[in-house]
């Protein structure tokens, strides 16, 4: 473990739940921001298909 000395300052029974809680809160904030600021993300979560992109061949 690269940062093993952190557990001499913070008990693992306190530090591990704090780290996992911070990861969960970060993920929730990120997803809430995506849901509030985009239209495609909520449609994707609701199971709607993504818009199809049609590639146009160059004229010869």
Protein Blocks (a to p, Z undefined) as FASTA:
>chain_A
ZZlmlmmmpcfklmmmmmmmmmmmmmmmmmmmmmmmpmklmmmmnopacdddddddddZZ
